[in-house]
Amino acid sequence: MLYSDLFGKTRHNPPCDADSINAKLLTQAGFIEKLAAGIYNLLPLGYRVFNKINKIIEEEMNAVGGQRLLMPALHPIDIWKVTGRDRTMDDILYRTHASGDKEFVFGPSHEETVTPLACKYIQSYKDLPLSVYQIQTKFRDEPRAKSGLLRGREFGMKDMYSFHVSEEDLDEYYEEVKQAYLNVYERCDLKTHVIEASGGPFSDKFSHEFSVETPIGEDTVIVCEKCGTAQNLEIAEGKVVDPDEKEEKELPLEEVDVERGFSVEDNAKAHNVPEYKILKSVVYNVEDEGLVGVVIRGDLNVSVVKLENYLKKRLRSASPEELEKMGLVQGYISPVNIPKNIKISFIGDHSIKNVKNFVTGANAHAKDYKNVNLARDFVVKDFTDLVEVKSGFECAKCDKPLKEIQAVEVGNIFKLGTKYSEAFELNYTDKDGKAKLVVMGCYGIGNTRLMGTIVEVYHDEKGMIWPLGVAPYHVHIVSLGNDKSVTDKSMKLYEDLKDSGVEALYDDRDESPGVKLNDADLIGIPLRLIVSKRTLENDSVEWKERSSDKVSDVKFADLAGKVKKFINK
Ligand SMILES: [Zn+2]
């Protein structure tokens, strides 16, 4: 491609509303152009990257037997009513009316489409297993469309659905797809953390997320660098490091007057103790149950999802009004000597077991207890793991310190079981002639998000640094100066490379060397070849890889072989 012909050029300055590196660099380099918040045009350079990502995905999905098809983006609302997701996903559904009264939604996902489709073709066990996928545009009414291609309202997605005779067959296939996903990310040069996911008591536990570490990521992931375990913050398990209190003796309980704020920090300051010495009580309003308290070490936080999983109920923090109604004094709640008329039970996090002489509220305004000890001064209904893990905790598997990272989710896979086949009566006849429900799995990769993530990971202050496998072109030829020998030779080099199957972009513009070299860095094609009067005197080109600072001259005679080797490395 001649750069002078290319639609979508670099801009001098990044767009002023770009809120992320990917939005800034992709727009400035002429890969994407925003139409509205979360809605982007893919320009020819961006579309080339998009297609390369899709080709990788297609090859890997085909390798696990996936058959590519294309389903409609516009869905009659009726199919969403069958599963009830017209209500549960209402906040993100784009709805529209066709002529007449018929309501449609723009599909954010395709379980409601693929399952009735499968009903038409799956009759017997002989039709199974089956796996189909599409690469398609999805729509989500995202209240906070942001971060360029990372969180869009209209975005690209590969979604695959598999159909099986049994859970065992699904399990086996699920592992194959998991590996195929890892292959996709590896071919995009992305290192992913595989996270066993659970979104609380109302989602199934049979899912995995693939996450890439990057500071802009909205997910907090707890990782162990030693054994590679990665967990979602909400449900992460880890060992709290206990303070060394072997020598400490239990002191007599004391009630003291205090003037302090409500935070643990204020509390620790007022009593001149470390924060872990504060016995923190947090009260929740639990569905169908009323108020439930949790006691935990002051320097730690409660994981609401862990508590929901433990209680198997939905919950939220109790409001000040609810506490007051119950007779509890906000900021001074504790399980110690709680008035008999207040009916509230406390659950203990394991972290409180190995600390002596806690400080905690005395259930009255401006009064605290000092030297509070478990068993002697208070009891809890039960102990369980309710702590939100953070950096410094020890890995439950290998004892090494855990680390918190920010990450972007670039894919997820689910064992759906029979949830959708039940809703749409997707049955098959087994060998004994009995009708059984088909077991399903689904597997998603956001391909536009993947493109944004690659830029977030691969860039420097000058621009993008595309991994070879997804780069819009392999080679960026830059001619410096207007000398005819230079432009002729550059054009010949471009034609020769093209003829040998190398994807080349040739910057043939009459621009200053500074502009051309800055643009080459911004666009980020893996290999830059400069032709100038100087290099021609030496019968060579200047070779520079975008990912390295090294510059060298390569003779024209050696160039073809060296370029081939670079591309196929
Ligand atoms: Zn570990």
Residues whose N, C-alpha, C, O or C-beta is under 5 A from the ligand:
A	BS01	ZN	C224 K226 C227 G228 T229 C395 K397 C398
